[in-house]
């Protein structure tokens, strides 16, 4: 059972996310204008393109996991494992099957995996304003956080298989040792890099703990007020060292496309007071990626395959949520399953994967770009329809017979009898902002 104390990333305030989304749309339009006006050619052919895409992808993956607590992950391991295995694989298989029928060829499978993840920034932007229960929000947040690295690793592996099946060349994101060897070597390299980062983080924490202990002893020997200042100084040093560690990890991971190690490191390596800068870096990476996507879209757009890809991704989430939902959270309500099924959103990870796969599969951005728009339009439209379906006023209760007390309302202000002691109307329905946060099952 997913515990409610698993902290949701982001804040309930929707304005920062909306502002970032508007800036991202502006960056996309700017990139499209640059591509149409200057005709710079395909940026995927530039020598620094793969490294740039790797840096952006590593930043995005670290941002998706750096606010989750490792202890909570262990406590809710079942939900995480089911989400990143059954959920991701089932969605990828369903989307790829549709794309094989639409476009054919091995690259259809790569397209299917590129949009199989849920955007964690969009999920965090929902905050408290969504009708889902806290437990369902927690599940969707965990799903969105951990399906990103799984999708990235699966995309790289399937890209190797697709190139080999199509008689293409090698993949710049993995060594050329055969498909199975590619996957094993890449996975092993990610584990080794993650182990090195974890060891370095342990050293940073020990150094900070040692400085705090020394400061406490000095403060006790001299005056009682110096310990807090020493702790603060030691914490600042630890935060600086942790930030440098993350920066080096991102650069190394981008150079060798070992971005899974960055996502895993996000569970443990914390930058303390520099966390807001990490969130700003993720937003900046989003804007840069959107601009690059616009430049790529200027090379050509495939609207029909993009429409099919977006519709397939949205439908696959519905199927995965309805089938895997009871395994993820036993006893989950039917309404929560509906909202989980309509929870597919694509954003920074799908854009970054499209950028990373463009050199090996030209035209990926021209298909994934329209698909992202279709998915997000379907998400907002379907959720609004479901909100309206659930936003109903219960009929008034039948009049009580003489001598029989009135039955209490299930939710909403009581239309009969005196109000609460403080004179305020009772508010327990989700529409009135009650404490439950879940909608009644009326479907």
N, C-alpha and C positions, 0 to 999 in steps of 0.2 A: 504494500500500500504506500502510495506516495505521500509523504508527510507534508503538512501544510507549512512547516517552517522552512522548507526549501525556498530560498529567497528568489523572488522574481527579479530579473534584471530590468533596469530601466525604471522610470518613474511614471506615476499615473498621469502626469501632465503630458498632454499630447502635443503641445506647441513646439518643443524642441524637435521632435521627430517630424512634424509637419513642415517645420522650417527646413530641416535637412532634405526632406523629399522635394520641396520646391526648388531648393538649390540644386539638387541632383537633376531635376528636369531641366533647369537652366543650363547646367553643365552639358547635359546630353544634347540640347539644342545648339549650344555653342560649338561642341565638337562636330555636330552634323554640318553646321555652317562652315566651319573651318575645312572640313573635308570636301564640301561642295565647291567652295570658292577657290581654294588653293590647289586642290587635286594633288596631295602630297604622295600619292601612291599608297600601297598597303603598308601601314605601320608595322604589321606583323613580320615584315621582311627585314626590319632594322635589327642590328646585332644586339642592342640593349633591350629589345622588346620582351624577350622571355624573362630576363632578370627583373624588369620592371613589373611584369605581370606576377611574378613570384613574390616580390616584395608586397604588393597590394594584397595578394591572396593570403600571405602569412599574417599581415596585420589584421585582415578580416577574421581569420580563424582564431587568432589570439583574443580578439575582441569578443568572440562568441562564447568563450569559456572562462575568461579571466575573473568574472564575478560569481561564478558558481563555487560552492564550498566542496572540497574533496570529501569531507566527512558525510555530507548529504548525498553525494554521488554513491558512496559505498552503501549508505543506508537505503537508497532507492535503486540499487543496482539492477534489479529485475526490470523495472520500467525502462531504464536506460538501454539495457542489452536488447530488449524486445524492440525498442524504437529504432535503434541503429542497425539491427539485423533484419528482423522480419519486416519492419516498416519500410526501411530504405530499399531492401532487395525486392519486396513486393511492388512498391511503387515504380522502381526502375524497370522491372520486368514488364509491368503493364504499359508504361509509357513507351518503352522501346518496341513492344509488340505493335502498338498503334503506328509508330513512326516507320517501322519496317514496311507496313502496308502503304503508307503515304509516300515515302521517298525511296525506300529500298536501300540496299547496300549496307555494309557494316557500319558506316558512319551514323546510321539511324540509331544504333544502340548507344553511341556516345551522346547524341542529342538527348536521348531519353534520360540518361543519368545526370546530365548537366543541370536539369531543372527538377531533379527528384528531391531536393532538400527544401526545407522551410526556412525562410529568412528570419534569423533571430532578432534583428533590429525591428522588424515589423511586428513581431510577437511582443517584444518588450514595449512597443509603443501603445499596445492595447491598454495596458495598465488596468486600473480599477473600473474603467468605463465599459467594459465588456460584460455581457450577461453570463458568461461561463462561471462555474463555481471556482473557488480558489484551487481546489484539487485539480480540476481540468486545466486551469491556466498553468499550474505548476507542471503538469504533464506536457503540455504543448511547449512550454519554455524549455524543458529538458530535451524534448524531441528536437526542437529547432537548434539547440546548442550543439547536440552531439551528432546530428545527421550530417552536419557540414563536413567535418573531417572524414567521416565514412564515405560520403559522396565523392570527395576529392580523391581519396585513395582509390576508390572503385573506378572513377573516371580515368585516372592515369593507367590503371591496369587494363581496362577495356580498350583504351586508346591504342595500347600496344597490340592487342588482339585484332582490333579493327584494321590497323595499318598492315599487319601481316596477312590478314584475310584478303585485303584489297591489293596486296602486292606493293604497298608503299614502302617508304623508308623507315628510318628509326624515329623514336620519340625523344625529343630533347629533354624531357623531364624524367627519363629513366635510362639506365645503362642498357646496352644492346647485347643481352645474353640469352635471348629466348624469352617467350612470354612468361612461362612459369618462373624462370630465374629472375626476370625483371621484377615480378611481384614480390618474391622472397627477398631479393637484395634491397629493394626499396623499403620494404617493411622493416628489415633488419637495420638498415641505415637510419630510419626514423627512430627506432627504439634506441639505438646507440646514441644518437644526438639528444634524444630526450633524457637518457641516463646522464649524459655529461651535463646538461642544463640542470638536472635535479641535484647532482653533486655540487655544482657551483652554487646553487641556491642554498643548499645545506651549509656550505662554507660561509656564505654571506650571513645567514641567520646566526651561526655560531659566533662570528666576529661581532655582530651586534649584541648578542647576549653577553659575550665576554666584556664588552665595553660598558654595558649597563651594570654588570656585577662590580666591575672596578669602580665605576662612578658611585654606586651605592655605598661601597666601603669608604671611599674618600669623603662622601657627604656625611656619613655617620661619624667619622673621625673629626671632622671640622665643624660643620654646621648642618642643621636639619633641612635647609632649603635648596641644596645643590643637587639632590638626586634627580628631581624631575627635569631639571635642565640638562643633566647628563644623559638621561633617558631620551629626551627629545633630540639631542645632538646625535646620539647613537642611532635613533630611528631614522633621522634624516640621512645619515651615511648609508644605512641599509637600503633605504629607498632609492638613493642615487645608484648604488651598486646594482640593485635589482633592475633598475631602468636600463643601465648599461648592458646588463646580461640579456635582457629582452631584445635590445637593439641588435646586439651581436648575433643572437639566436635567429632573429628575423633575416638578417643579411646572409648568414650561412645557409639557412633553410631555403631562401630564395635562389641562391647560387646553384644549389643541387636539387631543388624542388622537393625538399623534405619537410613539407608544410604540416604533415601530421604531427611531427614532433612539437611544433609551435602550439598546436591546439591542445595537446596533452600537457605541455608546460604551463598553459594558462590556468590549469586547475591548481597548480602549486606555487608558481613564481608570481608573487604579488608585488606591485610597485608602490603600495601604500598611498601616500599623499599625491603621487603622480597619476593616480587612476583617472582623474578627469582628463588628463592629457592623452591617455590611451583612448578614451572615448572620442576625443577630438581627432586623434589620428585615424580612428576607424571612419569617422565622418569624412575626413579629408581623403582617405583612400576611396571611399564611395564616390566622392565628387570626381576624383581623377579617373576612376574606372568608368564613370558615366560619360565623361568627356572622350575618353579613348573609344568607348563603344559608339559614340556618335560619329567619330572619324571613320570607324569601320563600317558603320551603317551607310555612310556616304558611298561606299564601294558597291552597294547593292543590298536590297532587302528581298527576302522570300516571304511574302505575306501569308500565302496559303499553308505552307509547312509550319510557319510560326503560329498560325491560328490553330492548326491541328495539335501542335506540341503543347500550347497553352491549355487547350481544352482537355487533352489527355492527362496533363499534370494535375489539373484541378480534379478531374474525375478519379484519378488514381489515389489521391489523398482521401476521398470519400470512401472508396473501397477499403483502403488500408485502415482507416479509423473505425469503420463498422466491424471489420473482421478482427483487428488486433486490439481494439479498445478494451474489451473485457480482459485480455491478458495483461495489458498495461496497468490498468486500475480495476481490480475486481469490484463489482457492484457499482460501476459508474452509471449515472443516470442516462436515460435515453436522450434528453435534451443536450447534455454534455457531449454525447456521441455525435449528435447532429452538428454541434459547433466545432468539434474536432474534425469532422469530415469536411467542413467548410473552412478549415484553417490554413489551407495552402496559400502561401505568399512567397513570391520570389523577389530577390533584391541583390544585395552586394555579392553574395557567393555565386549566384548564377551568372552575373555579369563577369565576375573575375574568372570563372571557369570558361566562359565563352572566349574571353581574352587569351587565356592560357592555351586553349585548344585550337585557336584560329590558325597558328602557323602550320599545324599538321592537317587540319581539316578546314580549308578555306571555305568561307560562307557560314561558319558556325554562328558568328555574331549576327549575321543577317537573318538567321532563323530564331536564335534564342532571344534577340531583342524584342521582336513582336510578340513572342511567347510570354515574356515577362509582363508586357502590357495586358495581354489577354487574361493571364492568371490573376493579376491584381484587380482588373475590372470585374471578373467573375467573383472574386472574393468579396469585394465590397457590395456588389449587387445582391449576391446570394445571402450575405449576412444581414443586409437591410430587410430583405424579404422575410427571413426567419425572425428577425426582431419584431416586425409588424405582426407576424403570425402569433408570436408569443405575447405581444402587448395587447391583451384583451382585458376587459373589465369583467369581473365575475358577476353573475346575476345576483340580485338581492336574495337573501334567504326567505323562505316562506314564512308567513306570520306564525308566531308561536301560538299553540293552543292554550286555553286557560289552564293555569297551574303548571305549565311546562316551561322551563327556562329556555331562553334562546341559545342556540348553538353558536359557539364562537366562530368568527370568520377565520378562514385559512390564511388570508393575507389581506392587506389593505385597511383603510380606516373603517372603523365600525360605524354603520349608518344608524344604528339604534342605540339608545341608552346613553348614559353620560360618558364623556371622554376621559382621558387619563387625568391623574391628579393635577398635573401641571398645566392642564388646559390645552396641551398640544395634541394633535391627532396622532393616533397610533400609526406607525410606519414600519411595516415588515415586508412589504412587497419589493421586488427588485426594481420595479418602475419608480417606486417612491424612495429608492435609495436605502432600503432596509438592510439589516445586518447579514442576511443570508447570502446575497449576491448571486442567487440562482433563480432562474425563471421557472414557473410552474410547468409541469408537463401537460400540455393541452393538445399535443399532436397524437 
